[in-house]
Amino acid sequence: MKKSKLSGIYAALVLLFLYAPIIILIVFSFNSEKGYSWQGFSLKWYEELFSNELIIESFRNTLIVAFIASIFATVLGTLAALGVYSMKNKAAKGLIQNVTNLPLLNPEIVTGLSLMLLFAAMRFAGGWVTLIIAHITFCVPSVFLSILPKLRQLNKSLYEAAMDLGCSPAKAFQKVVIPEIMPGIITGFLMAFTYSIDDFVISYFTAGNLPTLPITIYSMVKKRVSPEINALSTLLFLAVFLVLLVTNVRAIRKEKELERKRKAVK
């Protein structure tokens, strides 16, 4: 058997292993009855999902926290990446990069407990403020790591050329640097938004009595997995899939436009 066929079979098995549970979840979200045997097609679990006030409230809270935390994390991560990139001291730059990686490598339960103790020491009651600060804390490194490689790929001569042509430093930064690193900024924002929506452990320690979607799902599945959770998970998966699809299509179109411009110049 050829290596290409073996590679294809291996890739198919990996994809099946990764996505078979999600496919099963999506299929049973349309099951007419509870349980693990198919009883017929129905949309009643989606109807019950949208009539469940606790889930709707939790989902709204999660989106608000994720959006605010992602905006702040994107701004802070971009500024941090620009600051580290402009540093001349290699030792200090390496140290800061390693420290930035710690929140990603640190177990979430340690981060959650440490933030809970910090907020308790500062007399902050668990709620919107503590939850948003906690989410910003673990979202900033993902934005930082998305933007820094784009800065390394940046041609410094373009910025200097813009300055020579009469642009002020701020104008040159706006017209040259920002467009070049914009893919990294968008990627970092989407990663931060996804991490924030998905987080359970850190939110559990810092949310107080504020219900978020992961915490609500955890409390619901303690007894038994409700088909409403299957419907909710299906909608979340489809939303993420559509965002990735749109982002990739836009990236492919931009690459094709750049290829056309290069060919036109030649």
N, C-alpha and C positions, 0 to 999 in steps of 0.2 A: 504494500500500500504506500502511495506517495506521501511525502511529508505534508504537502498542501492539504490532502484529504484528512490526515491526522490532525492538522492544525484546525481545520474546519470543524471536525467532530469535537475536539477539545473545547473550542470556542462555544459551540452549541451547548455542550454540557454545562459549561460555566454559566452561560446566560440562563439556561433552564434552572440551574440551582439557585441563581440570584432572583429570578423573576417569577418562578412557579408559585411561591407563597403569595406574591402580590396578585397574580392572576386568579388564584383561588379566592382570595379576599374579595376581589372585584366581583367575581361570579356570584359568591354567596351574599353579596350586598343586595342582589336582586332576587334572592330566594324568598318565597312567600311565607315560609315558616321558620321558626328558630330551629337550630340543630345543624348537623353536618351532613344531612341527606337532602338532595334537591327535591323540592315539592312543587315547583312551578315559578314562573316569572311574576314579579310584583315590584311596585315602586313604593310600597307602604312604609318601608324603613326610612326612605328618604323623606317621606311626608312626616313621619314621627320625629325625624332628626330636626327638621325645620320648625317643628312645634315644641321642641324641648328648649325651654327658656334658659336652663342652666348651661347647656352646650352652646347656645347662641351667645350668651353673655360671656362665657369663657373664651369663645373664639374671638369675640370683639376685643376683649381685654388683651388677648395674645397678639392680635394684629396691631393694636395701638402700641403696646410695649415693643414689639419687633420693629415697627416703623420708626419710632422715636430713637430707640437704641441703635438702629442701623444708620440713621442720619448722623448722630453724634459720633458713632464709631468710624464712619466713613471720613468725616472731617478730621477727627483726631488721628486716624491711621494715615491719612494722606499727609498731614503736617509732620507726623513722626517719620514717615518714609522720606519726605523731602529733607528733613533735618539730618537724618542719618546718612543719606546719600551725599549731602554737602560736607560732611565731616572729613577732616584731613587726617585725624589720628586713627590709624587702622586698628590699634588695640582697643580704643574706646568704642569704635564702630562695631567691632566683633562682639564686645561685651554687651552692648545694648541689644544687638540682634539676638544673642543667646538669651538675655533676660526676657525679650519680647516673646520668644518661643515657649517660655515656661508655662503660661496659662494654657497653651495647647497640649503640652505634655503632662501637666499636673492633673492627677485624678480629679474629676468633677466634685466628688464628695469632699475632698480636702478644700477645694475652692469655695464650695457652698458653706461649709462649716466656718472657714476663716472669715468669709464675708458676713455671716450671721453674727459671729462674735464681734466683728468690727462695728457693725450697725448697733449691736446691743451696747457696746462700750460708748458709742456716740449718742445713745438714747434715741435712736431712730426706730420708730415703730414700723413693722413690716407692712408694705403696701406698694403704691405706685413708685415712689421715689427710690426705695431700696431695690425694687425689682429692676427698674430701668438702669440704675447705676451698676447693678450686678451684671446685667446683660451687656452693657457697654464694655465692662471689664474683659469679658471673654470674647467679644466681637472685634475689638480693636486689632489684636494680632492677626486675624484672618485678613483684614483689610490691608494692614501693613505688609504682609507677605504677598499680597496680590499686586500691590503697586510698586514695590521695590524692584522686582525684575524689569518692569517697564521703564523705570528710571535708568537702569543699567543699560538698556537697549537704546536709550535716547542719544541722539547725535548732538553733542554740545555745540557743534559748529552752527547748527540752525539757530540756537538761542543767541549766539554771538553775532550771527549775520543779521538777525532781527534788530539787535541793538545798534549795529553799524548803520542800518537803514533808517534809523531815527526813532525806533520804539523805546519807550521808557522800560526799565526793568519789569514793572508791573504789567505793562502792555505786552512785552515780549513773553512773559510767563503765561499770560492769558491766551495769547495767539499761538504759541509754539509748544510750551510744555504741557499745558492742560489737554489739548487735543491728542498729544502723543500718549499720555498716560490714562486717557479716558477709558479705554477697555479694561485696564486694571482697576480703575475706580468703580466701574459698573460691576465687574466680577466680585470685587470686595464687598460691595453693597449687597449683592444677591447672596453671597456666602454668609454675611453677617445676618441678613434677614432670615435665611434658612436655619442657621444655628439657633437664632433667638426663638423662632417658632417651635423648633424641635426640643429645646432644652426642658428637662424635667428636674434633674437633681439640684442644680443651683437655684432654680425657681422654687423648689420645695422648701428650701431653707430660708429664702429671702422674701417670699411673696406675702407672708403673713396670712390673712384671711382672704386675700384677693384671688379669686379663682382664675386659673389659666387653663388652656385646653389640655396640655399634658397632665396636669394635676387632676383635672376633672376626669379624664380618661382612666387614670390610675385608680381613682376612687370607684369608678364604675366597674372596672374589670376585677376588682377584688373578689366579688361574688361570682360573676359569670360574664363572659364576653357577650355584650348585646349586639344584635345585628345593626343597631344604629351606629356603632363604632366602625363596622365594616363600611357603611355608607359614607361616614365622615372621612375615613382613611382613603376611600376611593376618590372623593372630591379633592382632598389634599394632594394625592398622587397626580391626578389629572392637571391640577393647577401648576404644580412644579414642572410637570412634563411640558405643558404649554409654554411656560416661561423659558425653559431650556431650548425648546424648539424655535421660538421666536428669536432668542439670542443667537443661536447657531446660524439660523437663516440670515440674519443681519450681518454676522461676521463673514459668512461665505460671500454675500453680495459685495461687501466692502473689499474683500480680497480680489474678486473678479474685476471691480472697478479700478483697483490699483494696477492690476495686470494690464487692463486696457490702456490706462494712462502711460504705463511704461512702454508698451508696444507703440503707442502713438508718438512718444518722444523719440524712440529709436527710428 
